[in-house]
Amino acid sequence: MPMTHIKFPLFWKFSIAIIMIVALFGTINTLLITRSVSASLEKELAKRGEFIGNSLAKYAVRLLLYEDYVTLQDALVEARAIDETIAYIFIVDQNSELIVHTFGQNFPRELLAANKLQPGGSKNISLIAPKSSEHDVLCDIAIPLLQGKLGTIRIGVHENEIRYYVDKTTHTFFIMIALFLGAGIIGAFAFSFVITQPIKDISEAASKLDFMALKKRSYSQIKERIKLPAHWKLPWRSNDELDLLIDTFQEMITRLENTYAELEAVQSVMIQTEKMASLGTLAAGIAHEINNPIAGLKNCIRRMQKNPENRKQNEKYLQMMAEAVDKITRVERGMLAYARKEDIVFTEIDCREVIEKALLLLEFKLEKYEIAIDKDIDGKMPLISGSFNQLEQVIVNLLMNSLDALNENGAAGYEHERKIAIALKEEKRFLILSIADTGAGIPEKHREKIFDPFFTTKAADKGTGLGLAVCYKIIQAHRGRIEVACGNGAGAEFSIYLPLAQEKDFA
């Protein structure tokens, strides 16, 4: 059964933990202090009752010896009237028979057995709850008269006073706890904010990390913890672990931005280097394309110089010279357009035109090496979004690789048909351009490395190892992909998937 994940922010974890700690310690302190205060008051009350009892006992012994019970009764009533905490006073003889008391006519008989002297005739203090006092607990103090020979004097002291002071103390502490809890909650929120906000900012910045932001250097700096939530500026910066984390993250973003800029610069240099290397290979074909019209121009000029008065002939030669110049201009413009270093500008283009332009650049080589071109392209294809010049460079690089593979195949003595097949088809949201040859193919051990920069199986003077790496980067920039299918001796087929113009956002 999969584990259920519950989102619980760190801010609330800190806040709840601090609040619980404050509440727990406040409750424990209240219980301990209440118990301590209650015990102290009970002890103090018992001492006061014992003092009153001892004073009355000394006075009662003489009156008992003279059997002056009326005076003794008045003394007990007067003592009870002086102190409101005294609930009752009575005296019993050594046989627990009642002598005098302060209850008037109705003496509760259960009090006689409620508290007795300790063995040996020592005083005894006990808490009792007589039936006559449903809501009161009494501290009953039994003090011997003449070591118990004349009887015992019993004094009952109300516990209400103890309860009053204990309740008052508890109430005060509860107020203090509430104040501390309120302050703790505010402090918990403030502390949690100070701790978790930088972490939240770092998390959000990391989640937004992408190449476009690195390219534009559009990352906003994470604010340093120099202010409290209420925008009160701190008088110092602590430079703790969170500050170190923020500084390290900022430095990491800066390094990433610098690294990305360097990678883009290197990529641009790689593309331009490979383009210029391709131009060197194309030089022979371009020279052929230019030399033919130049030879025609020379021939026309020579004939015109021999017979300058022949107007009809000169008009014919001028027309031929204009056509030759136009052809040279077209070749020159095509060469400059191919070699020009420019930023990628995406426009809607017809891939068929890119293919025809690339084939035109390689026309001389294809004819020289007698390589057949088999095109499988429909009359109408959807447009794609891309850079005309860069896609042209990709196609030229792949065709030149196929030319090299076919030449190597022929040099090795293989008898294969020397052919390059170019196909263009639409599939789902992509336009698929495939270029296949009948060369020797790519060994399996090299397939994972063919798109690595500077990896090549060609001789040192025939390849730079940048061609396929540049193609891969260009297709990646077009949000497409390039795949290779091949086998030893079975030729190689490169397939380029380019998103359609209307589907570019989904590629």
C-alpha positions as CSV (number, residue, x, y, z in Angstrom):
1,M,0.0,0.0,0.0
2,P,1.6,3.3,-1.0
3,M,2.5,5.8,1.7
4,T,0.3,8.9,1.9
5,H,2.2,12.1,1.7
6,I,0.8,15.1,3.5
7,K,2.2,18.6,2.8
8,F,3.1,20.2,6.2
9,P,5.2,23.3,5.8
10,L,8.2,23.8,8.0
11,F,6.8,27.1,9.2
12,W,3.9,25.4,10.9
13,K,6.1,22.7,12.3
14,F,8.3,25.2,14.0
15,S,5.3,27.2,15.3
16,I,3.4,24.3,16.7
17,A,6.5,22.8,18.3
18,I,7.3,26.1,20.1
19,I,3.7,26.6,21.2
20,M,3.5,23.1,22.6
21,I,6.8,23.5,24.5
22,V,5.6,26.8,26.0
23,A,2.2,25.3,27.0
24,L,3.8,22.1,28.4
25,F,6.3,23.9,30.6
26,G,3.7,26.4,31.7
27,T,1.3,23.6,32.7
28,I,4.1,21.7,34.6
29,N,5.2,24.9,36.4
30,T,1.6,25.6,37.4
31,L,1.0,22.1,38.8
32,L,4.3,22.2,40.7
33,I,3.8,25.7,42.1
34,T,0.1,25.0,43.1
35,R,1.1,21.9,44.9
36,S,4.0,23.7,46.7
37,V,1.8,26.6,47.7
38,S,-1.0,24.3,48.9
39,A,1.5,22.3,51.0
40,S,3.0,25.4,52.5
41,L,-0.4,26.9,53.4
42,E,-1.6,23.7,54.9
43,K,1.6,23.5,57.0
44,E,1.2,27.1,58.1
45,L,-2.5,26.6,59.0
46,A,-1.7,23.5,61.0
47,K,1.0,25.4,62.9
48,R,-1.5,28.2,63.7
49,G,-4.1,25.7,64.9
50,E,-1.5,23.9,66.9
51,F,-0.4,27.2,68.6
52,I,-4.0,28.1,69.5
53,G,-4.5,24.5,70.8
54,N,-1.4,24.6,73.0
55,S,-2.5,27.9,74.4
56,L,-6.0,26.7,75.2
57,A,-4.6,23.4,76.6
58,K,-2.5,25.2,79.3
59,Y,-5.5,27.3,80.2
60,A,-7.9,24.3,80.2
61,V,-5.9,22.1,82.5
62,R,-6.3,24.4,85.5
63,L,-10.0,24.9,84.8
64,L,-10.5,21.1,84.5
65,L,-8.8,20.4,87.7
66,Y,-11.2,22.9,89.4
67,E,-14.0,21.5,87.3
68,D,-14.9,25.0,86.2
69,Y,-16.7,23.9,83.1
70,V,-18.6,27.2,82.5
71,T,-15.4,29.3,82.4
72,L,-13.9,26.7,80.1
73,Q,-16.9,26.8,77.8
74,D,-16.7,30.6,77.6
75,A,-13.0,30.4,76.8
76,L,-13.5,28.0,73.9
77,V,-16.3,30.1,72.5
78,E,-14.3,33.3,72.8
79,A,-11.2,31.7,71.1
80,R,-13.4,30.5,68.2
81,A,-14.9,33.9,67.8
82,I,-11.5,35.6,67.6
83,D,-10.3,33.5,64.7
84,E,-12.7,32.9,61.8
85,T,-10.7,30.0,60.4
86,I,-11.5,27.9,63.5
87,A,-14.5,25.7,62.8
88,Y,-14.9,24.2,66.2
89,I,-13.2,23.5,69.6
90,F,-14.2,20.7,72.0
91,I,-12.7,18.8,74.9
92,V,-13.1,15.1,75.7
93,D,-11.9,13.2,78.7
94,Q,-9.5,10.2,78.6
95,N,-12.5,7.9,77.9
96,S,-13.5,10.1,74.8
97,E,-16.5,11.4,76.7
98,L,-17.5,15.0,75.7
99,I,-16.9,17.6,78.3
100,V,-17.3,21.0,76.6
101,H,-17.7,22.2,73.0
102,T,-18.6,25.2,70.7
103,F,-21.4,23.5,68.7
104,G,-24.3,24.7,70.8
105,Q,-27.1,22.0,71.1
106,N,-26.2,19.8,68.1
107,F,-22.8,18.2,68.5
108,P,-21.8,15.9,65.5
109,R,-20.9,12.6,67.3
110,E,-18.8,11.3,64.3
111,L,-16.1,13.8,65.3
112,L,-15.3,11.9,68.4
113,A,-13.7,9.1,66.5
114,A,-12.4,11.2,63.5
115,N,-9.1,11.9,65.1
116,K,-7.3,10.5,68.2
117,L,-4.0,11.0,69.9
118,Q,-1.0,9.0,68.6
119,P,0.2,6.1,70.7
120,G,2.0,7.4,73.8
121,G,-0.3,10.4,74.1
122,S,1.3,12.6,71.4
123,K,-0.6,15.2,69.4
124,N,-2.0,14.3,66.1
125,I,-3.1,16.3,63.0
126,S,-5.6,14.9,60.5
127,L,-7.7,16.1,57.5
128,I,-11.4,15.3,57.9
129,A,-14.6,16.0,56.1
130,P,-17.5,15.9,58.5
131,K,-21.0,15.3,57.3
132,S,-22.1,18.5,58.8
133,S,-19.8,20.4,56.4
134,E,-20.5,19.1,52.9
135,H,-18.2,21.4,51.0
136,D,-15.4,21.9,53.6
137,V,-12.4,20.0,54.6
138,L,-11.1,20.5,58.1
139,C,-7.7,20.2,59.6
140,D,-8.4,18.5,62.9
141,I,-5.7,18.9,65.6
142,A,-5.8,16.7,68.7
143,I,-3.6,18.0,71.6
144,P,-3.3,16.0,74.9
145,L,-4.2,17.6,78.2
146,L,-1.7,16.8,80.9
147,Q,-0.2,14.0,78.7
148,G,-3.7,12.8,78.1
149,K,-4.6,12.2,81.7
150,L,-7.2,14.8,81.7
151,G,-8.3,14.2,78.2
152,T,-7.8,15.8,74.7
153,I,-8.6,19.2,73.2
154,R,-9.6,19.1,69.6
155,I,-9.5,22.1,67.2
156,G,-10.9,22.1,63.7
157,V,-9.5,24.6,61.2
158,H,-11.2,25.4,57.9
159,E,-9.4,24.5,54.7
160,N,-11.3,27.2,52.8
161,E,-8.6,29.7,53.3
162,I,-6.0,27.4,51.9
163,R,-8.2,26.8,48.9
164,Y,-8.7,30.5,48.5
165,Y,-5.0,31.3,48.4
166,V,-4.3,28.3,46.3
167,D,-7.0,29.2,43.8
168,K,-5.7,32.8,43.7
169,T,-2.2,31.7,43.1
170,T,-3.3,29.3,40.4
171,H,-5.3,31.9,38.8
172,T,-2.3,34.3,38.7
173,F,-0.2,31.6,37.2
174,F,-2.7,30.8,34.6
175,I,-2.8,34.5,33.6
176,M,1.0,34.4,33.4
177,I,0.9,31.2,31.3
178,A,-1.6,32.8,29.0
179,L,0.6,35.9,28.6
180,F,3.7,33.7,28.1
181,L,1.7,31.5,25.6
182,G,0.6,34.6,23.7
183,A,4.2,35.9,23.6
184,G,5.4,32.4,22.7
185,I,3.0,32.2,19.8
186,I,4.0,35.6,18.5
187,G,7.7,34.6,19.0
188,A,7.1,31.2,17.4
189,F,5.6,32.9,14.3
190,A,8.4,35.4,14.1
191,F,11.1,32.8,14.7
192,S,9.5,30.4,12.2
193,F,9.3,33.2,9.6
194,V,12.9,34.2,10.1
195,I,14.0,30.5,9.8
196,T,11.8,29.2,7.1
197,Q,11.4,32.2,4.7
198,P,14.9,32.0,3.3
199,I,14.5,28.2,2.9
200,K,11.2,28.9,1.1
201,D,12.8,31.5,-1.1
202,I,15.6,29.1,-2.0
203,S,13.1,26.3,-2.8
204,E,11.0,28.5,-5.0
205,A,14.2,29.8,-6.8
206,A,15.4,26.2,-7.3
207,S,12.0,25.1,-8.7
208,K,12.2,28.0,-11.3
209,L,15.7,27.1,-12.4
210,D,15.7,26.8,-16.2
211,F,18.1,27.7,-19.0
212,M,16.1,30.7,-20.2
213,A,16.4,32.4,-16.9
214,L,20.1,31.6,-16.7
215,K,20.5,32.9,-20.3
216,K,18.7,36.2,-19.5
217,R,20.3,36.4,-16.0
218,S,16.8,37.1,-14.7
219,Y,17.0,35.4,-11.4
220,S,16.0,37.7,-8.6
221,Q,18.4,37.8,-5.6
222,I,17.1,36.2,-2.4
223,K,16.7,38.8,0.2
224,E,19.1,38.7,3.1
225,R,17.7,38.4,6.6
226,I,18.2,42.0,7.6
227,K,14.6,42.8,8.5
228,L,12.0,41.3,10.8
229,P,8.5,40.5,9.4
230,A,7.3,44.0,10.4
231,H,10.1,45.5,8.3
232,W,12.1,46.6,11.4
233,K,15.7,46.6,10.3
234,L,18.0,44.4,12.4
235,P,21.0,46.2,13.9
236,W,23.4,43.4,12.9
237,R,23.6,40.4,10.6
238,S,24.2,37.1,12.5
239,N,25.9,35.2,9.6
240,D,24.6,31.9,10.8
241,E,24.0,28.7,8.8
242,L,21.0,30.1,6.9
243,D,23.0,33.2,5.9
244,L,25.7,30.9,4.7
245,L,23.2,28.8,2.8
246,I,21.7,32.0,1.1
247,D,25.2,33.2,0.1
248,T,26.2,29.8,-1.2
249,F,23.0,29.5,-3.3
250,Q,23.5,33.0,-4.7
251,E,27.1,32.1,-5.7
252,M,25.8,28.8,-7.2
253,I,23.3,30.7,-9.4
254,T,26.0,33.2,-10.5
255,R,28.3,30.3,-11.4
256,L,25.6,28.6,-13.3
257,E,24.8,31.8,-15.2
258,N,28.5,32.3,-16.1
259,T,28.9,28.7,-17.0
260,Y,25.8,28.8,-19.2
261,A,27.1,31.9,-21.0
262,E,30.5,30.2,-21.5
263,L,28.7,27.1,-22.9
264,E,26.7,29.2,-25.3
265,A,29.8,30.9,-26.5
266,V,31.6,27.6,-27.0
267,Q,28.6,26.2,-28.8
268,S,28.5,29.2,-31.1
269,V,32.2,28.8,-31.8
270,M,31.7,25.1,-32.4
271,I,28.9,25.8,-34.9
272,Q,30.9,28.4,-36.7
273,T,34.1,26.3,-36.7
274,E,32.2,23.4,-38.2
275,K,30.5,25.6,-40.7
276,M,33.9,27.0,-41.9
277,A,35.3,23.5,-42.0
278,S,32.4,22.5,-44.2
279,L,33.1,25.5,-46.4
280,G,36.6,24.2,-47.0
281,T,35.2,20.9,-48.2
282,L,32.7,22.7,-50.4
283,A,35.4,25.0,-51.9
284,A,36.0,22.7,-54.9
285,G,32.4,22.6,-55.8
286,I,32.0,26.3,-55.5
287,A,35.1,26.9,-57.6
288,H,33.6,24.7,-60.2
289,E,30.3,26.6,-60.1
290,I,32.2,29.9,-60.5
291,N,34.9,28.8,-63.0
292,N,32.4,27.7,-65.6
293,P,30.6,31.1,-65.9
294,I,34.0,32.9,-65.7
295,A,35.2,30.8,-68.6
296,G,32.0,31.7,-70.5
297,L,32.6,35.4,-69.7
298,K,36.2,35.2,-71.0
299,N,35.0,33.5,-74.2
300,C,32.3,36.1,-74.8
301,I,34.7,39.0,-74.2
302,R,37.3,37.5,-76.5
303,R,34.7,37.1,-79.3
304,M,33.4,40.6,-78.8
305,Q,36.9,42.0,-79.0
306,K,37.5,40.2,-82.3
307,N,34.3,41.5,-83.9
308,P,33.1,44.6,-81.9
309,E,31.0,45.9,-84.8
310,N,28.7,42.9,-84.9
311,R,25.8,44.3,-82.9
312,K,23.6,41.2,-83.1
313,Q,26.4,39.0,-82.0
314,N,27.4,41.4,-79.2
315,E,23.8,41.5,-77.9
316,K,23.7,37.8,-77.7
317,Y,27.1,37.6,-75.9
318,L,26.0,40.4,-73.5
319,Q,22.9,38.4,-72.5
320,M,25.1,35.3,-71.9
321,M,27.5,37.4,-69.9
322,A,24.6,38.8,-67.7
323,E,23.4,35.2,-67.1
324,A,27.0,34.2,-66.1
325,V,27.3,37.1,-63.7
326,D,23.9,36.2,-62.2
327,K,25.0,32.6,-61.7
328,I,28.2,33.8,-60.0
329,T,26.2,36.2,-57.8
330,R,23.8,33.4,-56.7
331,V,26.7,31.1,-55.8
332,E,28.4,34.0,-53.9
333,R,25.3,34.8,-52.0
334,G,24.7,31.2,-51.2
335,M,28.2,30.8,-49.8
336,L,28.0,34.0,-47.7
337,A,24.6,33.0,-46.4
338,Y,25.9,29.6,-45.4
339,A,29.0,31.0,-43.7
340,R,27.4,34.0,-42.0
341,K,27.4,33.9,-38.2
342,E,24.1,34.9,-36.8
343,D,21.7,34.5,-33.9
344,I,19.0,32.0,-34.2
345,V,15.9,33.7,-35.6
346,F,12.9,31.4,-35.9
347,T,10.6,31.9,-38.8
348,E,8.1,29.7,-40.6
349,I,10.1,27.9,-43.4
350,D,9.5,25.2,-46.0
351,C,11.8,22.3,-45.3
352,R,11.8,21.4,-49.0
353,E,13.5,24.7,-49.9
354,V,16.2,24.0,-47.3
355,I,16.8,20.5,-48.8
356,E,17.0,21.9,-52.3
357,K,19.5,24.7,-51.2
358,A,21.7,22.1,-49.5
359,L,21.7,19.8,-52.6
360,L,22.6,22.8,-54.8
361,L,25.6,23.5,-52.6
362,L,26.8,19.8,-53.0
363,E,25.7,19.4,-56.6
364,F,29.3,19.4,-58.0
365,K,30.5,16.7,-55.5
366,L,27.4,14.5,-56.1
367,E,28.1,14.6,-59.8
368,K,31.8,14.1,-59.4
369,Y,31.5,11.0,-57.3
370,E,28.5,9.7,-59.3
371,I,26.2,9.5,-56.3
372,A,22.5,9.2,-56.9
373,I,19.9,11.1,-54.9
374,D,16.6,9.5,-54.3
375,K,14.0,12.0,-53.0
376,D,10.7,10.9,-51.4
377,I,9.0,14.3,-50.7
378,D,5.4,15.1,-51.2
379,G,4.4,18.1,-53.2
380,K,3.1,20.0,-50.2
381,M,4.4,19.8,-46.7
382,P,3.5,21.8,-43.5
383,L,5.7,24.6,-42.4
384,I,8.1,24.3,-39.5
385,S,9.5,26.9,-37.2
386,G,13.2,27.3,-37.4
387,S,16.4,29.0,-38.7
388,F,16.8,28.4,-42.5
389,N,20.6,28.8,-42.4
390,Q,21.2,26.5,-39.5
391,L,18.9,23.7,-40.8
392,E,20.7,24.0,-44.1
393,Q,23.9,23.5,-42.2
394,V,22.6,20.4,-40.6
395,I,21.5,18.9,-43.9
396,V,24.8,19.8,-45.6
397,N,26.7,18.1,-42.7
398,L,24.7,14.9,-42.9
399,L,25.0,14.8,-46.7
400,M,28.7,15.3,-46.5
401,N,29.0,12.5,-44.0
402,S,27.0,10.3,-46.3
403,L,29.4,11.3,-49.2
404,D,32.4,10.4,-47.1
405,A,30.9,7.1,-46.0
406,L,30.1,6.2,-49.7
407,N,33.6,7.1,-50.8
408,E,35.2,5.1,-48.0
409,N,32.9,2.2,-48.9
410,G,34.0,2.4,-52.6
411,A,37.6,2.6,-51.6
412,A,37.3,-0.5,-49.5
413,G,36.1,-2.5,-52.5
414,Y,32.5,-2.9,-51.5
415,E,30.0,-3.2,-54.4
416,H,27.0,-1.3,-53.1
417,E,24.8,1.0,-54.9
418,R,26.1,4.5,-54.4
419,K,22.9,6.3,-53.3
420,I,21.6,8.8,-50.8
421,A,17.9,8.6,-50.0
422,I,16.2,11.8,-48.7
423,A,12.6,11.5,-47.3
424,L,10.3,14.0,-45.8
425,K,7.0,13.1,-44.1
426,E,4.6,14.4,-41.5
427,E,3.8,12.3,-38.5
428,K,1.6,13.6,-35.6
429,R,3.0,16.9,-34.5
430,F,6.4,16.5,-36.2
431,L,8.0,16.8,-39.7
432,I,10.4,13.9,-40.1
433,L,13.4,14.4,-42.3
434,S,15.5,11.3,-43.0
435,I,18.8,11.0,-44.8
436,A,20.0,7.4,-45.5
437,D,23.1,6.2,-47.4
438,T,24.4,2.8,-48.6
439,G,27.7,3.2,-46.9
440,A,29.5,0.9,-44.5
441,G,27.3,2.1,-41.5
442,I,28.4,3.0,-38.0
443,P,29.8,0.3,-35.7
444,E,27.7,-0.4,-32.6
445,K,30.5,0.6,-30.3
446,H,30.5,4.1,-31.8
447,R,26.8,4.8,-31.8
448,E,26.6,6.3,-28.3
449,K,29.5,8.6,-29.1
450,I,28.8,10.0,-32.5
451,F,27.2,13.1,-31.2
452,D,30.0,13.9,-28.8
453,P,32.2,16.9,-29.7
454,F,35.5,16.0,-31.4
455,F,34.6,12.3,-31.8
456,T,35.4,11.1,-35.3
457,T,36.5,7.9,-37.0
458,K,37.8,9.8,-40.0
459,A,41.5,10.6,-40.7
460,A,42.9,13.7,-39.0
461,D,42.9,15.7,-42.2
462,K,39.3,14.7,-43.2
463,G,37.2,15.5,-40.1
464,T,37.1,17.7,-37.0
465,G,34.6,15.6,-35.0
466,L,32.3,18.6,-34.6
467,G,29.8,18.0,-37.4
468,L,27.3,15.7,-35.7
469,A,27.8,17.5,-32.3
470,V,26.8,20.8,-34.0
471,C,23.9,19.1,-35.7
472,Y,22.7,17.8,-32.4
473,K,22.9,21.2,-30.7
474,I,21.1,22.9,-33.6
475,I,18.2,20.4,-33.6
476,Q,18.0,20.7,-29.8
477,A,17.7,24.5,-30.1
478,H,14.8,23.9,-32.5
479,R,13.1,21.7,-29.8
480,G,13.4,18.7,-31.9
481,R,15.5,15.5,-31.8
482,I,17.9,13.5,-34.1
483,E,18.1,9.7,-34.1
484,V,20.4,7.3,-36.0
485,A,19.6,3.8,-37.2
486,C,22.4,1.8,-38.7
487,G,24.3,-1.5,-38.8
488,N,27.7,-2.7,-39.9
489,G,27.7,-2.8,-43.7
490,A,24.0,-1.8,-43.9
491,G,24.4,1.9,-44.3
492,A,23.3,4.7,-41.9
493,E,20.0,6.6,-41.6
494,F,19.7,9.8,-39.7
495,S,16.1,10.9,-38.7
496,I,15.4,14.5,-37.7
497,Y,12.2,15.3,-35.9
498,L,11.2,19.0,-36.1
499,P,8.0,20.4,-34.5
500,L,5.5,21.9,-36.9
501,A,5.0,25.6,-36.8
502,Q,1.6,25.4,-35.1
503,E,2.8,22.7,-32.7
504,K,6.1,24.3,-31.6
505,D,4.9,25.0,-28.0
506,F,4.2,21.2,-27.5
507,A,7.5,19.9,-28.8
